Amino acid sequence: EAAIRELHEELGVRVDDLELIDRCLIEGDGCSRGADVHMWNAYLARYDGQTIDLNEEGDSYSWSSLDTIPDNVTLPVKVLLEKEEVRKRILS
């Protein structure tokens, strides 16, 4: 429920259900509080074309294929999308 709520708060998108497709520790993901390792969860949802309305936490978004992951994505997004099992779940 928290992830669904965050999706709506940060992107203005409503979904009924999210599927957890991966959970992993990612090193090298430093933050302002000094931690360098974080646990990340990756969820899959169906997108029905709703308008994206970023809140103050985001400054831009883009769509891309799994074959052309942009260089400017965050480390967690890059690590998760490079995992073969995550890619298979997204494409299934």
C-alpha positions in Angstrom: 0.0 0.0 0.0 2.9 2.4 0.8 4.4 2.0 -2.7 1.0 2.6 -4.4 0.5 5.7 -2.2 4.1 7.0 -3.1 3.4 6.4 -6.8 0.4 8.6 -6.6 2.0 11.3 -4.5 5.2 11.5 -6.6 3.8 10.9 -10.1 0.1 11.6 -9.8 -0.6 8.1 -11.2 -3.1 5.7 -9.6 -2.7 1.9 -9.9 -4.8 -0.8 -8.3 -2.0 -3.3 -7.8 1.8 -3.5 -7.8 3.8 -6.7 -8.2 7.1 -7.0 -6.3 9.6 -8.2 -8.9 12.9 -7.8 -7.0 14.4 -6.8 -3.7 18.2 -6.2 -3.3 20.9 -4.4 -1.5 22.7 -1.9 -3.6 26.2 -0.6 -2.6 27.6 2.7 -3.8 24.2 4.4 -3.5 25.3 7.1 -1.0 22.8 9.5 0.6 22.9 12.7 2.6 22.7 10.8 5.8 26.0 8.9 5.1 24.7 5.4 4.3 26.3 3.8 1.2 24.2 0.7 1.0 20.4 0.7 0.7 17.7 -2.0 0.3 15.7 -1.4 -2.9 12.4 -2.9 -4.0 11.3 -3.0 -7.6 7.6 -3.1 -8.5 5.8 -3.7 -11.7 2.5 -2.1 -12.5 0.3 -1.7 -15.6 0.4 1.9 -17.0 -2.8 2.9 -18.7 -1.6 6.2 -20.1 -2.5 8.5 -17.2 -0.9 11.9 -17.3 2.4 12.0 -15.3 2.4 15.0 -12.9 5.7 15.1 -11.0 5.7 16.6 -7.5 8.7 18.6 -6.1 10.7 15.4 -5.6 11.1 14.8 -9.3 12.4 17.1 -12.0 12.0 15.0 -15.1 11.0 11.6 -16.5 11.3 9.7 -19.7 10.3 6.4 -21.4 12.8 4.1 -22.8 13.1 0.5 -23.9 15.1 -2.0 -21.8 17.7 -2.1 -24.6 18.4 1.7 -24.3 18.6 2.5 -20.6 19.6 6.2 -20.4 23.0 7.0 -18.8 21.4 9.5 -16.4 19.2 7.0 -14.5 19.9 6.6 -10.8 22.2 3.8 -9.6 19.3 1.6 -8.2 17.4 1.9 -11.5 20.5 1.0 -13.5 21.3 -2.0 -11.3 17.8 -3.4 -11.2 17.2 -3.0 -14.9 20.5 -4.7 -15.8 19.4 -7.8 -13.8 18.3 -10.6 -16.2 15.6 -11.8 -13.8 14.1 -8.3 -13.5 14.1 -7.9 -17.3 12.4 -11.2 -17.8 9.6 -10.3 -15.3 9.1 -6.9 -17.0 8.8 -8.5 -20.4 6.5 -11.4 -19.4 
